Amino acid sequence: MSLHIHTPLIESRSMTLAAGPTVWLKLDALQPCGSFKLRGVGHACEVHHARGARHFVSSSGGNAGLAVAYAGRKLGVPVTVVVPETTSDRAKELLRLEDAKVVVHGSSWQEANELAQTLVGADDAFIHPFDDPLLWTGHASLVDEVAAAGIKPDAVVLSVGGGGLLSGVVEGLKRNGWDDVPVLAVETEGAASLHAAVQAGHSVELERIASVATSLGAKRVADQALVCVREHPVQSVLVTDRAALEACERFLSDHRVLVEPACGAALALAYAPGKLAGYQNVLVVVCGGATATLGQIQDWLKQVD
Ligand SMILES: *Cc1c(COP(=O)(O)O)cnc(C)c1O
């Protein structure tokens, strides 16, 4: 038994009509904690639990922290999540609903993360949000499920933050013999750490994140993301915050599922006319995200250009 669920794979008629190719949605927004993160985080937590870990520590106030909190509750392992003061009340509330101990510390993620590291004792496990081979192996199960459904896409669209999802999906494509299936790796313009790394030829640290897609806000991608770009056909694509937000609204209306702008970034590519021309069957990873409300998405839409 794994901690994540097998999510539905459905055809999106509205996206198919907008995009041209048949668009398949892997609905990981329906994971119990609201995002794909549970695949990798759940796997990592199970492995650490089997090795005797007695306490999980996370420094993510977002979907990674939520996945750790959920996994810990299911495994009967206490969880501490250290978050910066900027974390929304909603995110803290969601963490507490999963019985995690929430410690608020520092004005930035870096400061929260530093304190979190000091809380990791000998019998504890720190669960990273994106940079850990255990996570990638867990995320790869998403591709296994698509293969088991008998659908081979000729392209995969997904969002990139720190590159954990990208690394896991590429691992999944490889282990299913789909080395020829390209990945369209989407970021918002203000959180384009993969794009910057691809252009520089090595990982670079962005000075700041300037995007409403906070779950894509890793200033530097994992080195593994660049390994993926070298070893697999990966195309880096950018969308605006506005396009990501509009995609969230449209997706809610089309499919009755609310996702974060981080996920809206990938959806925006499928809604943009012509961007997927030339493909027949495109798989869009609906990575989800539990931290945004409809009201917030509407407020952001009034603020962005
Ligand atoms: C974490 C997250 C991402 C980005 O995943 P990475 O593994 O950091 O690249 C995208 N969307 C949502 C909703 C997320 O929670």
PDBQT file of the ligand as one rigid body, heavy atoms in Angstrom, charges set to zero:
ROOT
HETATM    1  C1  LIG A 401       5.921  21.623  -5.790  1.00  0.00    +0.000 C 
HETATM    2  C2  LIG A 401       4.958  22.015  -6.820  1.00  0.00    +0.000 A 
HETATM    3  C3  LIG A 401       5.358  22.242  -8.153  1.00  0.00    +0.000 A 
HETATM    4  C4  LIG A 401       6.779  22.179  -8.612  1.00  0.00    +0.000 C 
HETATM    5  O1  LIG A 401       7.398  20.960  -8.340  1.00  0.00    +0.000 OA
HETATM    6  P1  LIG A 401       8.970  20.821  -8.281  1.00  0.00    +0.000 P 
HETATM    7  O2  LIG A 401       9.212  19.405  -7.949  1.00  0.00    +0.000 OA
HETATM    8  O3  LIG A 401       9.457  21.756  -7.202  1.00  0.00    +0.000 OA
HETATM    9  O4  LIG A 401       9.504  21.231  -9.600  1.00  0.00    +0.000 OA
HETATM   10  C5  LIG A 401       4.379  22.553  -9.062  1.00  0.00    +0.000 A 
HETATM   11  N1  LIG A 401       3.086  22.661  -8.710  1.00  0.00    +0.000 NA
HETATM   12  C6  LIG A 401       2.674  22.448  -7.456  1.00  0.00    +0.000 A 
HETATM   13  C7  LIG A 401       1.232  22.587  -7.140  1.00  0.00    +0.000 C 
HETATM   14  C8  LIG A 401       3.585  22.110  -6.465  1.00  0.00    +0.000 A 
HETATM   15  O5  LIG A 401       3.182  21.893  -5.218  1.00  0.00    +0.000 OA
ENDROOT
TORSDOF 0
